């Protein structure tokens, strides 16, 4: 079931399946900024990644010596959330553990996602609560896909990503199983803020970066006034992705990354894992401004 938030200048549409943003558009121009989900390239729009990011080696996580099968990016994006609060400009969704989640992730939790629309800015707030009697371990990530080009005319090569701070970024690579390739990396930015975009840069899949300094990234064009500004808190890692030659680009702030191709540890040993003691909570946020 979809719900719509409206402001004086924009409209956002959210689906209870995955509590996923499926549309964000300007009212004056009808310009749509979120990818349609056309299966020709990718059926997603802006899924939440929980309780893991990317792939787990052998498609499983290990907890206290026991293996649990789990899908890439976890199960939240394929789960039906409950709408627990609603107003014209704010929606709050909750996903709680149940027998199905316990079969692949043996911890008791609440995951809340709040959407708040103010003019042309949409804030997504994330809150994970440990309602178990033991420590819980998880990763949390975002995956918004933005139409690119944002205009009917133009091409991806007209666009670039602008980081808020000068970055020294080392790209990590994924193999065909979406596992990080041990020992393979490549410098992408050296004390620079601008990353030009091209279809060719995705010929080997997503660009994965750890420990990014910037907390804001803008998608801009050399020939269009339309832009997207993505700001975030609590997400030190970053994925940039598109299926090859697709008409969209994903800007994905993360807390954590996929397993390496040689990883053999338990869940709590994964890169970027978050640990919560009983009764504790974790919060982070993502803000999307469309111009």
Backbone as CSV, one residue per row, in Angstrom:
resi,resn,N_x,N_y,N_z,CA_x,CA_y,CA_z,C_x,C_y,C_z
1,UNK,0.845,-1.201,0.000,0.000,0.000,0.000,0.875,1.245,0.000
2,UNK,0.544,2.190,-0.846,1.333,3.410,-0.961,0.668,4.560,-0.217
3,UNK,1.509,5.409,0.363,1.064,6.645,1.002,1.817,7.807,0.382
4,UNK,1.168,8.982,0.361,1.757,10.150,-0.283,1.901,11.290,0.717
5,UNK,3.087,11.894,0.735,3.342,13.118,1.491,3.376,14.280,0.510
6,UNK,2.746,15.407,0.879,2.730,16.569,0.003,3.144,17.810,0.773
7,UNK,3.922,18.642,0.102,4.250,19.967,0.619,3.813,20.982,-0.427
8,UNK,4.184,22.221,-0.236,3.810,23.253,-1.198,4.537,23.096,-2.524
9,UNK,5.652,22.332,-2.533,6.455,22.269,-3.749,6.805,20.866,-4.223
10,UNK,6.515,19.830,-3.410,6.938,18.484,-3.789,5.972,17.441,-3.261
11,UNK,6.125,16.232,-3.816,5.296,15.101,-3.410,6.181,13.863,-3.345
12,UNK,6.052,13.113,-2.252,6.811,11.875,-2.077,5.839,10.728,-1.851
13,UNK,6.119,9.584,-2.467,5.262,8.407,-2.352,6.074,7.259,-1.765
14,UNK,5.503,6.608,-0.734,6.201,5.543,-0.014,5.318,4.304,0.023
15,UNK,5.935,3.152,-0.195,5.246,1.866,-0.183,5.504,1.167,1.142
16,UNK,4.476,0.515,1.710,4.690,-0.226,2.954,5.612,-1.427,2.740
17,UNK,5.701,-1.951,1.509,6.652,-3.027,1.224,8.059,-2.436,1.248
18,UNK,8.814,-2.796,2.262,10.153,-2.259,2.431,10.191,-0.852,2.981
19,UNK,9.025,-0.268,3.281,8.947,1.159,3.644,9.787,1.966,2.646
20,UNK,9.577,1.683,1.353,10.465,2.173,0.297,9.912,3.414,-0.381
21,UNK,10.766,4.411,-0.528,10.442,5.586,-1.329,10.381,5.182,-2.794
22,UNK,9.232,5.393,-3.440,9.074,4.977,-4.832,8.917,6.151,-5.786
23,UNK,8.710,7.353,-5.241,8.572,8.530,-6.092,8.871,9.781,-5.272
24,UNK,9.568,10.730,-5.892,9.813,12.038,-5.280,9.890,13.026,-6.433
25,UNK,8.916,13.913,-6.492,8.841,14.780,-7.662,8.484,16.207,-7.285
26,UNK,8.872,17.135,-8.148,8.525,18.544,-7.994,7.136,18.777,-8.565
27,UNK,6.328,19.557,-7.865,4.963,19.796,-8.315,4.893,20.790,-9.468
28,UNK,5.807,21.765,-9.513,5.703,22.800,-10.539,6.076,22.278,-11.920
29,UNK,6.968,21.284,-11.983,7.439,20.797,-13.277,7.063,19.352,-13.561
30,UNK,6.500,18.655,-12.562,6.198,17.232,-12.670,7.470,16.395,-12.843
31,UNK,8.632,16.981,-12.594,9.894,16.259,-12.759,10.021,15.176,-11.691
32,UNK,10.289,13.938,-12.131,10.453,12.793,-11.238,11.951,12.545,-11.016
33,UNK,12.342,12.381,-9.755,13.758,12.232,-9.420,14.129,10.801,-9.044
34,UNK,13.154,9.962,-8.681,13.435,8.594,-8.251,13.181,7.620,-9.407
35,UNK,14.062,6.656,-9.547,13.965,5.651,-10.596,12.639,4.902,-10.519
36,UNK,12.079,4.566,-11.681,10.738,3.985,-11.782,10.639,2.537,-11.323
37,UNK,11.773,1.826,-11.276,11.731,0.405,-10.944,11.485,-0.487,-12.148
38,UNK,11.698,0.027,-13.349,11.539,-0.754,-14.577,12.447,-1.988,-14.512
39,UNK,11.837,-3.173,-14.645,12.581,-4.430,-14.513,13.625,-4.624,-15.605
40,UNK,13.592,-3.812,-16.660,14.612,-3.923,-17.696,16.003,-3.708,-17.101
41,UNK,16.078,-2.867,-16.061,17.365,-2.597,-15.421,17.399,-3.045,-13.965
42,UNK,16.392,-2.616,-13.177,16.402,-2.910,-11.735,15.030,-2.566,-11.181
43,UNK,14.464,-3.464,-10.383,13.106,-3.261,-9.868,13.052,-2.398,-8.619
44,UNK,14.188,-2.035,-8.070,14.208,-1.225,-6.855,14.011,0.252,-7.132
45,UNK,13.790,1.001,-6.052,13.678,2.459,-6.100,14.628,3.087,-5.080
46,UNK,14.431,2.701,-3.817,15.242,3.245,-2.728,15.127,2.333,-1.508
47,UNK,15.588,1.086,-1.615,15.395,0.138,-0.512,16.301,0.419,0.684
48,UNK,15.878,-0.052,1.853,16.732,-0.032,3.042,17.463,-1.366,3.108
49,UNK,18.737,-1.324,3.483,19.563,-2.517,3.569,19.733,-2.873,5.042
50,UNK,19.185,-4.003,5.460,19.199,-4.434,6.865,18.817,-5.907,6.919
51,UNK,19.475,-6.713,7.735,20.521,-6.412,8.721,21.935,-6.582,8.186
52,UNK,22.099,-6.790,6.856,23.424,-6.815,6.268,23.438,-5.947,5.030
53,UNK,24.651,-5.594,4.591,24.847,-4.846,3.358,25.590,-5.743,2.375
54,UNK,25.135,-5.765,1.145,25.775,-6.592,0.143,25.557,-8.058,0.406
55,UNK,26.550,-8.858,0.023,26.429,-10.309,0.143,27.151,-10.821,1.374
56,UNK,26.597,-11.889,1.939,27.301,-12.663,2.955,27.943,-13.858,2.265
57,UNK,29.171,-14.175,2.635,29.870,-15.280,1.963,29.084,-16.575,2.140
58,UNK,28.929,-17.299,1.048,28.132,-18.534,0.984,26.653,-18.284,1.262
59,UNK,26.246,-17.011,1.200,24.838,-16.675,1.411,24.348,-16.930,2.813
60,UNK,25.255,-16.827,3.802,24.851,-17.108,5.178,25.654,-16.282,6.162
61,UNK,25.048,-16.026,7.309,25.754,-15.429,8.437,25.890,-16.489,9.517
62,UNK,26.888,-16.324,10.374,27.122,-17.275,11.449,26.981,-16.572,12.790
63,UNK,26.222,-17.188,13.668,26.024,-16.668,15.014,26.185,-17.816,15.993
64,UNK,27.189,-17.688,16.866,27.485,-18.721,17.868,27.620,-20.096,17.214
65,UNK,28.318,-20.116,16.084,28.616,-21.365,15.403,27.533,-21.910,14.507
66,UNK,26.362,-21.280,14.500,25.251,-21.744,13.665,25.122,-20.864,12.434
67,UNK,24.879,-21.470,11.274,24.739,-20.740,10.017,23.274,-20.437,9.723
68,UNK,23.026,-19.226,9.223,21.667,-18.790,8.867,21.699,-18.250,7.441
69,UNK,20.871,-18.792,6.569,20.792,-18.318,5.199,20.152,-16.930,5.157
70,UNK,20.759,-16.036,4.371,20.235,-14.673,4.292,20.519,-14.114,2.894
71,UNK,19.570,-13.356,2.371,19.693,-12.808,1.018,20.613,-11.595,1.007
72,UNK,21.123,-11.263,-0.194,21.909,-10.040,-0.358,21.143,-8.836,0.169
73,UNK,21.818,-7.974,0.879,21.239,-6.753,1.449,20.196,-7.028,2.533
74,UNK,20.057,-8.282,2.961,19.129,-8.577,4.045,17.685,-8.688,3.600
75,UNK,16.789,-8.704,4.597,15.378,-8.987,4.316,14.448,-7.790,4.432
76,UNK,14.906,-6.663,4.979,13.989,-5.540,5.227,13.360,-5.035,3.942
77,UNK,14.117,-5.014,2.845,13.594,-4.458,1.593,12.477,-5.301,0.997
78,UNK,12.362,-6.570,1.418,11.300,-7.456,0.936,10.237,-7.713,2.001
79,UNK,10.260,-6.945,3.075,9.335,-7.156,4.196,8.259,-6.081,4.221
80,UNK,7.082,-6.467,4.657,5.978,-5.524,4.801,6.122,-4.807,6.139
81,UNK,6.231,-3.483,6.089,6.322,-2.664,7.294,4.923,-2.276,7.764
82,UNK,4.827,-1.924,9.019,3.579,-1.423,9.595,3.641,0.090,9.711
83,UNK,2.617,0.779,9.188,2.527,2.226,9.327,2.012,2.539,10.731
84,UNK,2.830,3.185,11.545,2.465,3.406,12.950,2.125,4.858,13.248
85,UNK,2.447,5.764,12.313,2.114,7.175,12.522,1.986,7.854,11.177
86,UNK,0.988,8.739,11.045,0.736,9.368,9.751,0.230,10.779,9.921
87,UNK,0.778,11.708,9.127,0.257,13.064,8.998,0.481,13.502,7.562
88,UNK,0.118,14.739,7.219,0.279,15.205,5.841,1.741,15.242,5.419
89,UNK,2.640,15.481,6.375,4.053,15.664,6.026,4.976,14.648,6.682
90,UNK,4.431,13.655,7.413,5.305,12.686,8.080,4.653,11.307,8.145
91,UNK,5.471,10.285,7.888,5.050,8.901,8.000,6.103,8.134,8.796
92,UNK,5.647,7.261,9.693,6.552,6.440,10.487,6.187,4.973,10.276
93,UNK,7.187,4.177,9.866,6.997,2.750,9.599,7.829,1.927,10.570
94,UNK,7.335,0.729,10.881,8.066,-0.165,11.781,8.107,-1.575,11.218
95,UNK,9.285,-2.189,11.321,9.466,-3.611,11.055,9.972,-4.247,12.333
96,UNK,9.258,-5.267,12.817,9.651,-5.970,14.036,9.978,-7.421,13.708
97,UNK,10.798,-8.013,14.550,11.161,-9.417,14.354,9.926,-10.303,14.402
98,UNK,9.990,-11.428,13.705,8.953,-12.441,13.780,9.598,-13.790,13.478
99,UNK,8.802,-14.815,13.369,9.365,-16.143,13.137,10.155,-16.201,11.836
100,UNK,9.700,-15.474,10.830,10.392,-15.499,9.543,11.758,-14.837,9.629
101,UNK,11.840,-13.673,10.286,13.144,-13.004,10.394,14.084,-13.790,11.293
102,UNK,13.563,-14.419,12.346,14.413,-15.189,13.256,15.058,-16.380,12.554
103,UNK,14.442,-16.854,11.485,14.994,-17.991,10.758,16.270,-17.627,10.004
104,UNK,16.439,-16.340,9.670,17.639,-15.917,8.954,18.510,-14.950,9.748
105,UNK,17.976,-14.454,10.862,18.685,-13.462,11.678,18.175,-13.623,13.109
106,UNK,18.918,-14.317,13.980,18.374,-14.771,15.267,18.396,-13.714,16.370
107,UNK,17.859,-12.533,16.061,17.835,-11.449,17.046,16.473,-10.751,17.010
108,UNK,16.102,-10.206,18.166,14.839,-9.492,18.298,15.102,-7.985,18.196
109,UNK,14.372,-7.327,17.319,14.643,-5.925,17.004,13.365,-5.211,16.586
110,UNK,13.410,-3.893,16.636,12.482,-3.018,15.926,13.298,-2.122,15.010
111,UNK,12.864,-1.985,13.758,13.465,-1.044,12.814,12.395,-0.025,12.431
112,UNK,12.645,1.230,12.753,11.728,2.315,12.400,12.344,3.156,11.271
113,UNK,11.508,3.502,10.295,11.901,4.443,9.252,10.871,5.563,9.223
114,UNK,11.350,6.800,9.404,10.475,7.967,9.418,10.760,8.830,8.197
115,UNK,9.708,9.222,7.509,9.802,10.135,6.372,9.173,11.470,6.774
116,UNK,9.911,12.548,6.562,9.403,13.885,6.858,9.693,14.797,5.674
117,UNK,8.640,15.386,5.107,8.763,16.234,3.926,8.605,17.695,4.314
118,UNK,9.589,18.513,3.922,9.548,19.961,4.146,9.965,20.644,2.859
119,UNK,9.010,21.305,2.194,9.250,21.922,0.892,9.775,20.853,-0.073
120,UNK,10.995,21.023,-0.606,11.539,20.048,-1.553,12.612,19.171,-0.917
121,UNK,12.574,19.051,0.399,13.545,18.251,1.137,12.841,17.130,1.876
122,UNK,13.331,15.915,1.684,12.756,14.735,2.329,13.801,14.132,3.258
123,UNK,13.463,14.026,4.537,14.377,13.438,5.521,13.911,12.027,5.882
124,UNK,14.816,11.085,5.767,14.572,9.707,6.171,15.390,9.448,7.434
125,UNK,14.707,9.106,8.518,15.384,8.814,9.779,15.251,7.326,10.071
126,UNK,16.339,6.717,10.537,16.373,5.284,10.821,16.658,5.081,12.309
127,UNK,15.938,4.147,12.903,16.146,3.830,14.310,16.039,2.314,14.482
128,UNK,17.100,1.703,14.996,17.103,0.273,15.292,17.131,0.109,16.799
129,UNK,16.202,-0.671,17.328,16.108,-0.920,18.762,16.417,-2.380,19.053
130,UNK,17.224,-2.610,20.078,17.475,-3.969,20.555,16.442,-4.298,21.615
131,UNK,15.505,-5.170,21.281,14.492,-5.602,22.253,14.731,-7.058,22.644
132,UNK,15.980,-7.490,22.447,16.395,-8.842,22.805,17.000,-8.824,24.208
133,UNK,17.330,-10.006,24.706,17.994,-10.123,26.009,19.498,-10.325,25.846
134,UNK,19.989,-10.153,24.628,21.403,-10.312,24.303,21.826,-9.182,23.382
135,UNK,23.135,-8.998,23.191,23.611,-8.040,22.201,23.128,-8.454,20.813
136,UNK,22.814,-7.469,19.986,22.489,-7.763,18.594,23.516,-7.077,17.696
137,UNK,23.711,-7.627,16.491,24.718,-7.147,15.549,24.053,-6.950,14.186
138,UNK,24.359,-5.838,13.532,23.731,-5.576,12.235,24.515,-4.525,11.468
139,UNK,24.244,-4.449,10.179,24.651,-3.347,9.319,23.384,-2.653,8.832
140,UNK,23.537,-1.403,8.405,22.388,-0.632,7.940,22.833,0.247,6.780
141,UNK,22.045,0.252,5.703,22.428,1.048,4.551,21.240,1.574,3.770
142,UNK,21.517,2.520,2.901,20.508,3.129,2.037,20.846,2.807,0.583
143,UNK,19.863,3.021,-0.324,20.093,2.620,-1.727,19.215,3.444,-2.678
144,UNK,19.147,4.775,-2.522,18.278,5.555,-3.409,18.827,5.624,-4.828
145,UNK,17.927,5.451,-5.797,18.281,5.492,-7.221,17.656,6.740,-7.839
146,UNK,18.483,7.587,-8.431,18.024,8.849,-8.999,18.085,8.798,-10.529
147,UNK,17.002,9.220,-11.148,17.004,9.297,-12.601,18.178,10.148,-13.076
148,UNK,18.874,9.648,-14.071,20.039,10.368,-14.588,20.228,9.982,-16.054
149,UNK,19.963,10.914,-16.978,19.804,12.349,-16.745,18.472,12.710,-16.073
150,UNK,18.491,13.869,-15.397,17.287,14.358,-14.725,16.357,15.066,-15.694
151,UNK,16.892,15.482,-16.837,16.091,16.077,-17.904,15.827,15.045,-18.995
152,UNK,14.909,15.368,-19.883,14.651,14.479,-21.009,15.856,14.405,-21.942
153,UNK,16.621,15.484,-21.979,17.799,15.524,-22.841,19.056,15.302,-22.012
154,UNK,20.161,15.087,-22.680,21.425,14.921,-21.985,21.790,13.458,-21.815
155,UNK,22.959,13.230,-21.219,23.459,11.877,-21.002,24.185,11.814,-19.677
156,UNK,24.502,10.589,-19.248,25.186,10.419,-17.973,26.518,11.161,-17.949
157,UNK,27.196,11.234,-19.083,28.501,11.887,-19.126,28.421,13.391,-18.876
158,UNK,27.208,13.969,-18.889,27.029,15.377,-18.528,27.070,15.577,-17.015
159,UNK,26.978,14.480,-16.262,26.780,14.557,-14.813,28.049,14.218,-14.045
160,UNK,28.076,14.689,-12.804,29.189,14.414,-11.902,28.674,14.412,-10.469
161,UNK,29.431,13.785,-9.587,29.153,13.825,-8.157,30.085,14.833,-7.512
162,UNK,29.525,15.707,-6.707,30.315,16.711,-5.999,30.292,16.401,-4.502
163,UNK,31.448,16.080,-3.940,31.568,15.784,-2.520,31.749,17.087,-1.742
164,UNK,31.218,17.126,-0.532,31.294,18.338,0.282,32.727,18.650,0.699
165,UNK,33.566,17.620,0.822,34.951,17.804,1.223,35.879,17.166,0.198
166,UNK,37.121,17.614,0.169,38.119,16.962,-0.680,38.347,15.548,-0.178
167,UNK,38.356,14.599,-1.088,38.409,13.184,-0.713,39.630,12.475,-1.297
168,UNK,40.176,11.553,-0.519,41.112,10.549,-1.010,40.362,9.226,-0.978
169,UNK,39.852,8.800,-2.123,38.987,7.635,-2.163,39.652,6.481,-2.910
170,UNK,39.624,5.325,-2.271,40.153,4.099,-2.838,38.976,3.189,-3.145
171,UNK,38.825,2.843,-4.407,37.699,2.004,-4.811,37.965,0.541,-4.480
172,UNK,36.977,-0.109,-3.861,36.994,-1.551,-3.670,36.115,-2.188,-4.741
173,UNK,36.389,-3.442,-5.071,35.682,-4.110,-6.163,34.931,-5.335,-5.660
174,UNK,33.815,-5.642,-6.328,33.011,-6.814,-6.019,33.191,-7.874,-7.103
175,UNK,33.125,-9.146,-6.703,33.158,-10.224,-7.688,31.741,-10.555,-8.149
176,UNK,31.588,-11.612,-8.923,30.279,-11.965,-9.489,29.283,-12.394,-8.421
177,UNK,29.752,-12.710,-7.225,28.874,-13.088,-6.118,28.616,-11.914,-5.185
178,UNK,29.010,-10.723,-5.604,28.846,-9.493,-4.825,29.624,-9.516,-3.515
179,UNK,30.746,-10.220,-3.505,31.677,-10.212,-2.385,32.858,-9.311,-2.730
180,UNK,33.405,-8.616,-1.738,34.577,-7.793,-1.970,35.768,-8.668,-2.343
181,UNK,36.489,-8.260,-3.362,37.655,-9.009,-3.823,38.853,-8.633,-2.954
182,UNK,39.390,-9.591,-2.236,40.501,-9.329,-1.330,41.708,-8.802,-2.099
183,UNK,42.267,-7.703,-1.590,43.502,-7.182,-2.156,43.352,-6.386,-3.431
184,UNK,42.132,-6.182,-3.915,41.940,-5.408,-5.143,41.331,-4.050,-4.828
185,UNK,42.035,-3.001,-5.187,41.526,-1.643,-4.991,42.166,-0.731,-6.028
186,UNK,41.627,0.483,-6.117,42.118,1.425,-7.129,41.827,2.839,-6.660
187,UNK,42.807,3.745,-6.677,42.531,5.134,-6.293,41.609,5.797,-7.305
188,UNK,40.634,6.549,-6.786,39.661,7.226,-7.655,39.768,8.740,-7.519
189,UNK,39.826,9.232,-6.292,40.002,10.661,-6.052,41.221,10.879,-5.158
190,UNK,41.999,11.917,-5.480,43.160,12.289,-4.677,43.043,13.767,-4.314
191,UNK,42.565,14.011,-3.098,42.311,15.379,-2.639,41.467,16.153,-3.648
192,UNK,40.367,15.500,-4.064,39.452,16.081,-5.048,38.018,15.992,-4.544
193,UNK,37.168,16.823,-5.121,35.756,16.841,-4.737,34.839,16.385,-5.857
194,UNK,35.306,16.374,-7.103,34.458,16.113,-8.263,34.764,14.728,-8.834
195,UNK,33.709,13.911,-8.974,33.821,12.597,-9.595,32.951,12.588,-10.854
196,UNK,33.548,12.717,-12.047,32.757,12.657,-13.290,32.139,11.269,-13.455
197,UNK,30.939,11.237,-14.037,30.224,9.976,-14.209,30.267,9.521,-15.665
198,UNK,30.324,8.211,-15.847,30.250,7.614,-17.180,29.728,6.196,-17.019
199,UNK,29.144,5.655,-18.071,28.693,4.269,-18.017,29.879,3.312,-17.873
200,UNK,31.002,3.671,-18.467,32.156,2.776,-18.463,32.700,2.523,-17.067
201,UNK,32.553,3.470,-16.158,33.104,3.304,-14.818,32.401,2.183,-14.039
202,UNK,31.239,1.727,-14.534,30.505,0.649,-13.873,30.662,-0.694,-14.599
203,UNK,31.622,-0.764,-15.512,31.824,-2.008,-16.258,32.249,-3.158,-15.347
204,UNK,32.834,-2.841,-14.186,33.184,-3.863,-13.205,32.298,-3.781,-11.966
205,UNK,31.104,-3.229,-12.130,30.146,-3.200,-11.039,30.213,-1.924,-10.222
206,UNK,29.707,-2.010,-9.001,29.598,-0.850,-8.120,30.963,-0.337,-7.691
207,UNK,31.001,0.962,-7.389,32.163,1.567,-6.757,31.911,1.559,-5.249
208,UNK,32.803,0.934,-4.495,32.649,0.822,-3.048,33.761,1.617,-2.373
209,UNK,33.377,2.501,-1.445,34.342,3.309,-0.708,34.102,3.161,0.791
210,UNK,35.188,3.064,1.555,35.090,3.014,3.008,35.590,4.329,3.600
211,UNK,34.985,4.711,4.723,35.444,5.862,5.513,35.514,7.145,4.688
212,UNK,34.397,7.496,4.086,34.276,8.738,3.324,34.142,9.904,4.298
213,UNK,34.878,10.975,4.055,34.849,12.129,4.965,33.585,12.968,4.805
214,UNK,33.138,13.162,3.563,31.996,14.033,3.288,30.719,13.470,3.881
215,UNK,29.840,14.359,4.311,28.509,13.987,4.767,27.438,14.580,3.856
216,UNK,27.877,14.995,2.662,26.953,15.499,1.654,27.543,15.249,0.271
217,UNK,26.708,14.750,-0.640,27.097,14.500,-2.024,25.991,15.042,-2.931
218,UNK,26.390,15.758,-3.966,25.417,16.327,-4.903,25.564,15.680,-6.275
219,UNK,24.435,15.397,-6.895,24.388,14.939,-8.279,24.047,16.137,-9.146
220,UNK,25.012,16.540,-9.990,24.846,17.756,-10.781,25.201,17.511,-12.238
221,UNK,24.729,18.431,-13.094,24.999,18.364,-14.530,25.712,19.630,-14.992
222,UNK,26.521,19.469,-16.029,27.171,20.637,-16.638,26.188,21.446,-17.487
223,UNK,25.017,20.865,-17.791,24.111,21.507,-18.746,22.683,21.674,-18.240
224,UNK,22.410,21.298,-16.990,21.043,21.386,-16.467,21.045,22.010,-15.077
225,UNK,19.992,22.728,-14.766,19.858,23.331,-13.438,19.338,22.331,-12.413
226,UNK,18.789,21.218,-12.863,18.264,20.218,-11.942,19.413,19.505,-11.224
227,UNK,19.207,19.252,-9.941,20.229,18.565,-9.155,19.582,17.851,-7.983
228,UNK,20.344,16.953,-7.369,19.934,16.258,-6.153,21.060,16.403,-5.136
229,UNK,20.710,16.759,-3.922,21.692,16.860,-2.848,21.342,15.811,-1.792
230,UNK,22.295,14.923,-1.518,22.107,13.842,-0.549,22.988,14.118,0.663
231,UNK,22.370,14.282,1.821,23.103,14.493,3.071,22.797,13.331,4.011
232,UNK,23.737,13.026,4.915,23.534,11.839,5.744,24.344,11.913,7.029
233,UNK,23.864,11.187,8.037,24.552,11.053,9.322,24.551,9.575,9.703
234,UNK,25.671,9.117,10.264,25.748,7.740,10.731,26.057,6.733,9.656
235,UNK,26.520,7.193,8.487,26.857,6.300,7.375,28.250,6.652,6.849
236,UNK,29.306,6.015,7.332,30.672,6.372,6.912,31.109,5.774,5.583
237,UNK,30.404,4.767,5.090,30.802,4.077,3.868,29.846,4.451,2.735
238,UNK,30.237,4.092,1.506,29.466,4.577,0.364,29.557,3.610,-0.805
239,UNK,28.406,3.390,-1.428,28.359,2.673,-2.697,27.799,3.593,-3.772
240,UNK,28.387,3.536,-4.969,27.867,4.243,-6.145,27.643,3.179,-7.210
241,UNK,26.405,3.119,-7.775,26.101,1.971,-8.639,25.059,2.315,-9.689
242,UNK,25.171,1.620,-10.798,24.097,1.491,-11.775,24.335,0.197,-12.544
243,UNK,23.274,-0.492,-12.956,23.463,-1.543,-13.952,24.021,-0.884,-15.209
244,UNK,24.884,-1.563,-15.903,25.572,-0.941,-17.026,24.584,-0.356,-18.031
245,UNK,24.799,0.920,-18.343,24.014,1.684,-19.328,22.608,2.035,-18.849
246,UNK,22.329,1.871,-17.564,21.004,2.221,-17.034,20.841,3.735,-16.943
247,UNK,19.590,4.234,-17.029,19.349,5.684,-16.964,19.128,6.185,-15.533
248,UNK,19.887,5.671,-14.594,19.811,6.156,-13.219,21.148,5.901,-12.532
249,UNK,21.326,6.564,-11.389,22.543,6.396,-10.589,22.134,6.265,-9.122
250,UNK,22.731,5.316,-8.422,22.458,5.113,-7.002,23.574,5.734,-6.171
251,UNK,23.189,6.524,-5.193,24.112,7.106,-4.216,23.735,6.489,-2.882
252,UNK,24.613,5.620,-2.329,24.213,4.730,-1.251,25.096,4.861,-0.003
253,UNK,24.791,5.783,0.892,25.516,5.818,2.166,25.217,4.568,2.997
254,UNK,26.273,3.974,3.573,26.172,2.717,4.308,26.896,2.802,5.646
255,UNK,26.508,1.915,6.531,27.291,1.565,7.712,27.653,0.099,7.561
256,UNK,28.842,-0.159,6.965,29.262,-1.519,6.709,29.340,-1.814,5.226
257,UNK,29.986,-2.918,4.885,30.138,-3.349,3.491,29.960,-4.865,3.417
258,UNK,29.982,-5.390,2.202,29.827,-6.829,1.978,31.017,-7.594,2.555
259,UNK,30.840,-8.908,2.724,31.947,-9.779,3.110,33.004,-9.799,2.008
260,UNK,34.239,-10.099,2.392,35.253,-10.382,1.398,35.109,-11.825,0.926
261,UNK,35.806,-12.136,-0.151,35.729,-13.484,-0.715,36.473,-14.531,0.121
262,UNK,37.136,-14.094,1.209,37.821,-15.048,2.092,37.299,-14.983,3.524
263,UNK,36.223,-14.216,3.754,35.707,-14.029,5.115,35.148,-15.348,5.666
264,UNK,35.512,-15.661,6.898,35.031,-16.884,7.538,34.507,-16.632,8.944
265,UNK,34.418,-15.363,9.344,34.053,-15.043,10.714,32.564,-15.066,10.981
266,UNK,32.220,-14.784,12.222,30.817,-14.688,12.625,30.294,-13.275,12.343
267,UNK,28.994,-13.100,12.526,28.341,-11.850,12.177,29.013,-10.653,12.835
268,UNK,29.366,-10.773,14.121,29.921,-9.620,14.819,31.298,-9.212,14.318
269,UNK,31.925,-10.041,13.456,33.244,-9.723,12.910,33.166,-9.070,11.537
270,UNK,31.966,-8.875,10.990,31.818,-8.248,9.673,32.291,-6.796,9.721
271,UNK,32.759,-6.290,8.571,33.215,-4.907,8.476,32.058,-3.940,8.733
272,UNK,32.288,-2.977,9.637,31.295,-1.939,9.900,30.104,-2.404,10.710
273,UNK,30.242,-3.505,11.421,29.103,-4.026,12.189,28.751,-3.086,13.333
274,UNK,27.474,-2.964,13.608,26.975,-2.168,14.731,26.556,-3.128,15.832
275,UNK,26.977,-2.858,17.050,26.625,-3.688,18.199,25.730,-2.896,19.136
276,UNK,24.588,-3.481,19.505,23.677,-2.855,20.458,23.469,-3.785,21.639
277,UNK,23.633,-3.249,22.830,23.301,-4.003,24.030,21.785,-3.985,24.236
278,UNK,21.255,-4.888,25.052,19.811,-4.905,25.305,19.299,-3.544,25.770
279,UNK,18.206,-3.096,25.148,17.602,-1.818,25.508,18.193,-0.615,24.800
280,UNK,19.325,-0.785,24.071,19.944,0.325,23.363,19.309,0.524,21.991
281,UNK,19.600,1.691,21.390,19.122,1.959,20.035,20.211,2.664,19.234
282,UNK,20.081,2.579,17.910,20.998,3.225,16.966,20.172,4.097,16.035
283,UNK,20.677,5.315,15.735,19.964,6.198,14.824,20.901,6.713,13.732
284,UNK,20.339,6.971,12.576,21.053,7.580,11.462,20.017,8.253,10.574
285,UNK,20.484,8.999,9.582,19.533,9.726,8.743,20.087,9.953,7.343
286,UNK,19.166,10.133,6.415,19.461,10.458,5.022,18.501,11.556,4.595
287,UNK,19.026,12.617,3.999,18.198,13.728,3.539,18.388,13.907,2.040
288,UNK,17.277,13.995,1.305,17.300,14.180,-0.142,16.643,15.524,-0.469
289,UNK,17.398,16.397,-1.106,16.884,17.695,-1.547,16.883,17.707,-3.069
290,UNK,15.723,17.997,-3.672,15.635,18.047,-5.126,15.497,19.488,-5.582
291,UNK,16.248,19.827,-6.610,16.287,21.209,-7.105,16.055,21.249,-8.617
